[in-house]
Structure formats: C-alpha cells, structure tokens
Amino acid sequence: MMLTYGREGCQSKLQDCKSIFRSILASLLLLVVTNGWCESDSGQAQISDLMGKLKARILQKNFDWDLSLFHEEGWLTHGKTVNGLPLIYWTCGSKEASNRSLVLSAVHGDEVTPTYFGFRLIEWLKARPESCKNRFIVVAPMVNPDGFLRYTSGTRTNYNKVDLNRNFDTPDWDKSALHLWKTKYGSRRRRYPGPKAGSEPETLFQQWLITEFKPVKILSVHAPLNILDYDGPRNGVTQAFSDKYIASCESLKSEMKKSTSLLKFHGYGLFPGSLGNYAGKQRGIPTVTAELPSTTASKAGHYFGLLEKATQVFFEYEIDLVALGEKIKISENP
C-alpha cells in the first residue's frame, strides 16, 4: 500500500513524515556503505564507510542526534575491528605536555548514550581550544563500532561476542576470568571475557592508546548504572607508589564528584580483564568510569550537559607526577 499525504495532511502528521523520510535516508545510506560505493584501501574511504554506517543506524533508530557530530575529518586510526571497521581516535594539544588525558567511550555497543558523549566531547573541545593548551588529550569516541551496529539494538560485546571490558591482559586473567564468567554470570554471552586475554583488536587498540600516549589519567564512559567509579594506584601490586601520589590520584575522584549532581560515587569493584584493573591497579593510572543514568538516546544531550563541568575538571586536574617520581627514585636507591 502506498502512503500519500497532501500538504495539510503532512502538516498534521509531521512526525509520520519525518519517520518516513528518515527511513528512506537510512536505507540510502545503507546502500552506499554496503554496496561497494566506498570500496577503497585508503584510510579516508574506510572512515567514510564507518561514518556512513553510524549515520544510517542513528537515522534508522530515530535517535534525533546531530549528524554533523559524525563527520569524516580529523580522525586518526589504529587497527580495525573484527568486522573490518577502522578504530578511530582524535587528539589535541602537545604530546610533550605532562597533563595527558585519555577518554574512552562506547566500549559496549548497546550503551548508546556514551556513543553520543564521545563524539559530542570532541566538538566541545574544538570549540574550547584553551582546554587543550599545555595539555594533551586523546579521545576514542567509539571503541566498539561493531557492537553498536550489530542486530537491531546493538550488543554489549564485539563481533566475536567478547566483553571488551573483561578482555584486558591482567595478571589474574588466566586464573580467574573464565571461572568467574561461568560461576558468577552463568556463562552468559554478554559477559564472555574471550578465549584469552587481549584476544580482541578493540582491546589491543585501547592498550595501544595507553602505551603510545602515556595518559596520566583515564575517563571511561559507560551506561546505565548512574555512578562514578574509580580505580587507581595502590601499593604492593606491580610497583611502589608514594602516599602523596596516591592521594593526588584519589583527589581527582573527589573533585569530579563535587562537580556533578548527576552521578554519585560508588566503588563497583575490580574484575579480571577490566580497564580499571589493567590501567588503575596494575599501572597506577587513575581511572574514572562515568556510568550515565540510562541508555535512552533522547537523554544523551542532557547527560552531556550535566556532566560537562566534571569533564572539564577531569581535563584540568593535574596529577602530582613529582610525587610519583620521588617514590620511584627512593625505591631504586634505598
């Protein structure tokens, strides 16, 4: 049956018209990105392919997001997903700066509000170049594009059905990761840590960002637990940290907590293969996880605004790296 609306009918059924238009546009975008129109070995073509697929999914789901956030310019890439999509990131500031931050979002593909947060954050930083002055900031806005694009509503896991926040190479992985998955989570696929630690390209991508850019603090954005979680340095793990350095790291958590009424602090705990374990516990990099209150796409902009001040505090906060160095020197020269 063909749907036809006259001028008055379309005005009275504006939402129906919008929905039809979005469906048509989404279908056209899917044709573009799945029928070879973007086939090329160039990195730019791969990014165009990725952005086309993201826009198509956003239109298909009627998220009503600003599609200009998902542009094709200025991206850097390192590796590809299991399904062959580029893993993208963006940087600003000086690589020589001591105040270095890493932001990771959309690690779980069905957490749509963090997807918006990551891409919106980059445009927010572009509009505030002073935020990058004397600092270095790296943002990976979509760690798991395969998960976001898969099935009708996305999936927590990557294309191999691995939970990327249980796949990091931590010392307890071999002993505990699969055992915990089977006993605590009943072998549910959403929590599968993978066949071995670091088995997934998206995990290796995150580990590479940490190794390559040496952030002194990390912000990971998830949903929908409505909490701020923190994992940081502690003594007796892999190296010695001064009490002053540990206090400096924990103060970041306190300052962010004071800067938002949206999220309340809650110690969620450490897991084999989690980012907090890999970066916070094992490497002593203060790692804050912001769990947005829901995955409701229409609330994504609202959540970004409520977390804006805390995010600014995160970038501005300076970890006491002198205290870190002092303890290392003491340890080397007893």
C-alpha positions in Angstrom: 0.0 0.0 0.0 1.3 3.4 -1.0 1.2 6.2 1.6 0.3 9.6 0.3 -0.1 12.9 2.2 -1.3 16.2 0.9 0.1 19.4 2.2 -2.4 19.7 5.0 -2.2 16.0 5.8 1.6 16.1 6.0 1.4 19.1 8.3 -1.0 17.3 10.6 1.1 14.2 10.6 4.6 15.8 10.7 6.0 13.0 12.8 4.9 10.4 10.3 6.5 12.3 7.5 9.8 12.7 9.4 9.8 9.0 10.2 9.3 8.1 6.6 12.0 10.5 5.5 14.4 9.1 8.0 13.7 5.5 6.9 14.3 6.4 3.3 17.5 8.3 4.1 18.8 5.4 6.3 18.1 3.0 3.5 20.0 5.1 1.0 23.0 5.4 3.4 23.0 1.6 3.9 23.1 1.2 0.1 26.0 3.5 -0.1 28.1 1.8 2.6 27.2 -1.8 1.8 27.2 -2.0 -2.0 30.8 -1.0 -2.7 30.4 2.7 -3.4 33.0 3.3 -0.7 35.3 0.5 -1.5 39.0 1.6 -1.4 42.1 0.8 0.5 42.5 4.4 1.6 42.1 5.3 5.3 39.7 8.1 4.4 37.4 5.8 2.5 37.3 3.5 5.5 36.4 6.4 7.7 33.7 7.4 5.3 32.3 3.9 5.3 32.3 3.9 9.2 30.5 7.3 9.4 28.0 6.3 6.8 27.1 3.2 8.7 26.8 5.1 12.0 24.6 7.8 10.5 22.4 5.1 8.9 21.9 3.3 12.2 21.2 6.6 14.0 18.5 7.5 11.5 17.1 4.0 11.5 16.7 4.2 15.3 15.3 7.7 15.2 17.8 8.9 17.8 17.4 12.5 16.6 21.0 13.3 17.2 23.0 16.0 15.3 24.5 14.0 12.5 27.2 16.6 12.0 29.0 15.1 15.0 29.7 12.1 12.9 31.9 13.8 10.3 34.8 12.4 8.3 37.5 14.9 9.0 40.4 14.9 11.5 40.4 11.3 12.6 43.4 9.2 13.3 43.2 5.4 13.2 45.0 2.4 14.6 43.9 -1.0 13.6 40.5 -2.4 12.6 37.6 -4.1 14.4 36.9 -7.8 14.0 34.4 -6.8 11.2 37.0 -4.6 9.4 35.9 -1.1 10.6 38.6 1.4 11.5 39.3 2.1 15.1 39.3 5.9 15.4 40.7 8.5 17.8 41.2 12.2 18.0 43.9 14.3 19.7 44.6 17.9 20.7 47.3 19.7 22.5 51.0 18.9 22.8 52.4 15.4 23.1 55.1 16.8 25.4 52.6 18.1 28.0 52.7 16.4 31.4 49.0 16.7 31.8 47.8 14.0 29.5 44.2 12.6 29.4 42.6 9.7 27.6 38.8 9.3 27.2 37.2 6.1 26.0 33.5 5.7 25.2 31.2 3.2 23.5 33.1 0.2 24.7 29.8 -1.6 24.9 27.9 -1.3 21.7 24.4 -1.2 23.3 25.2 1.7 25.5 24.1 4.4 23.1 24.4 7.5 25.4 28.2 7.1 25.7 28.4 7.0 21.9 26.8 10.4 21.7 29.0 11.6 24.6 32.3 10.7 22.9 31.5 12.4 19.6 30.0 15.4 21.3 33.0 15.8 23.6 35.3 16.2 20.6 33.3 19.1 19.2 33.1 20.6 22.7 36.9 20.6 22.9 37.2 22.0 19.4 35.1 24.9 20.5 37.3 25.5 23.5 40.9 25.4 22.3 42.0 26.7 25.7 41.1 23.3 27.1 44.0 21.7 25.2 46.5 24.4 26.0 49.5 23.0 27.9 47.7 19.6 27.9 47.4 16.6 25.6 44.0 15.0 25.2 43.1 11.8 23.4 39.5 10.8 22.7 38.4 7.4 21.3 34.7 8.1 20.9 33.7 4.6 19.6 35.8 1.7 20.8 33.2 -0.9 19.7 31.5 0.1 16.4 30.8 -3.5 15.5 28.7 -3.8 18.7 26.8 -0.6 18.1 25.9 -1.6 14.5 25.1 -5.2 15.2 21.5 -6.6 15.5 18.5 -4.2 15.8 19.7 -2.5 19.1 23.4 -3.2 19.2 25.1 -5.6 21.5 27.3 -5.2 24.6 30.0 -7.4 23.0 32.2 -7.0 19.9 31.7 -9.0 16.7 33.4 -12.1 18.3 30.8 -11.8 21.2 33.5 -10.8 23.7 33.0 -8.3 26.5 35.8 -5.8 25.8 35.8 -4.7 29.5 36.8 -8.2 30.6 39.4 -8.9 27.9 42.4 -6.7 29.1 45.6 -8.6 29.8 45.7 -8.5 33.6 47.7 -10.9 35.8 44.6 -12.6 37.2 43.0 -13.3 33.8 44.2 -16.8 33.2 43.3 -18.0 36.7 40.0 -16.2 37.2 38.4 -14.6 34.1 36.7 -17.7 32.6 36.0 -19.2 36.0 34.2 -16.0 37.2 32.2 -15.9 33.9 31.0 -19.4 34.4 30.2 -19.3 38.1 29.0 -15.7 38.7 27.5 -15.0 35.3 26.3 -18.4 34.3 28.3 -18.3 31.1 26.0 -15.5 29.8 27.4 -14.4 26.4 27.2 -10.7 27.3 29.9 -11.2 29.9 32.2 -13.6 27.9 35.8 -12.4 28.6 37.2 -14.1 25.4 39.3 -17.2 24.7 42.4 -15.5 26.1 43.5 -12.1 27.5 44.0 -9.4 24.9 42.4 -11.6 22.1 40.4 -8.8 20.6 41.6 -6.0 18.3 39.5 -3.4 20.1 41.2 -4.4 23.4 44.6 -4.1 21.8 43.6 -0.7 20.4 42.8 0.6 23.9 46.1 -0.9 25.3 48.0 0.7 22.4 46.5 4.1 23.2 47.7 3.8 26.8 51.2 2.6 25.8 51.6 5.1 23.0 50.3 8.3 24.6 51.0 7.5 28.3 48.0 9.2 29.8 48.3 10.2 33.4 44.5 9.8 33.9 41.7 8.0 32.1 38.0 8.6 31.8 35.8 5.8 30.5 32.2 6.5 29.8 29.5 3.8 30.1 25.8 3.4 31.0 23.3 2.8 32.7 24.5 2.4 36.4 24.3 6.1 37.3 27.6 6.1 39.2 31.1 7.4 39.3 33.6 4.5 39.8 37.3 4.9 40.5 40.2 2.6 40.2 43.7 3.8 41.0 47.2 3.1 42.2 47.8 1.1 45.3 51.0 -0.2 46.9 52.0 -3.9 46.8 50.9 -4.5 43.2 53.5 -4.0 40.5 55.4 -1.0 41.8 55.7 1.3 44.7 53.7 4.5 44.8 54.2 7.3 47.3 51.3 8.1 49.6 51.3 11.6 48.1 50.9 10.3 44.6 48.0 8.0 45.6 46.3 10.9 47.4 46.7 13.1 44.4 45.0 10.5 42.2 42.2 9.9 44.6 41.6 13.7 44.8 40.7 13.6 41.1 37.8 11.4 42.0 36.7 13.8 44.8 36.9 16.8 42.6 34.9 15.2 39.8 32.3 14.0 42.3 31.9 17.6 43.7 31.4 18.9 40.1 28.3 16.9 39.2 24.9 16.3 40.7 24.3 13.7 38.1 26.4 10.8 39.3 27.2 9.5 42.8 30.4 7.8 43.7 30.2 4.0 44.1 33.1 1.6 44.3 32.0 -1.0 41.7 34.9 -3.3 42.2 37.7 -4.8 40.1 37.3 -7.7 37.6 39.8 -9.8 35.7 40.4 -8.2 32.4 38.7 -4.9 33.2 40.1 -1.5 32.3 40.2 -0.4 35.9 42.3 -3.5 36.8 44.6 -3.1 33.8 45.2 0.7 34.0 44.3 1.7 37.5 45.5 -1.2 39.6 48.3 -2.6 37.6 49.7 0.6 36.1 48.8 3.1 38.7 46.9 5.4 36.2 43.9 6.9 38.0 40.9 5.6 36.0 37.4 7.1 36.4 34.4 5.4 35.0 31.3 7.6 34.4 28.2 5.4 34.2 25.5 7.6 32.7 22.0 7.0 34.1 20.4 5.3 31.1 20.9 4.3 27.5 17.9 6.3 26.4 19.1 8.1 23.2 16.9 11.2 23.7 18.6 11.9 27.0 22.1 11.8 25.7 22.4 15.6 25.2 21.0 16.2 28.7 23.5 13.8 30.3 26.4 15.5 28.5 25.4 18.9 29.8 25.1 17.6 33.4 28.5 16.0 33.2 30.2 18.9 31.4 31.7 20.6 34.4 33.0 17.3 35.8 34.6 16.5 32.5 36.3 19.9 32.4 37.6 19.3 35.9 39.0 16.0 34.7 40.9 17.6 31.9 42.2 20.5 34.1 43.2 18.4 37.1 47.0 17.9 37.4 48.2 14.6 38.9 51.2 15.0 41.2 53.8 13.4 38.9 56.7 14.7 41.0 55.4 12.6 43.9 55.3 9.6 41.6 58.9 10.2 40.5 60.1 10.7 44.1 58.9 7.3 45.2 60.4 5.6 42.2 63.8 7.2 43.0 63.5 6.1 46.6 62.8 2.6 45.5 65.7 2.5 43.2 68.1 3.9 45.7 67.3 2.5 49.2 
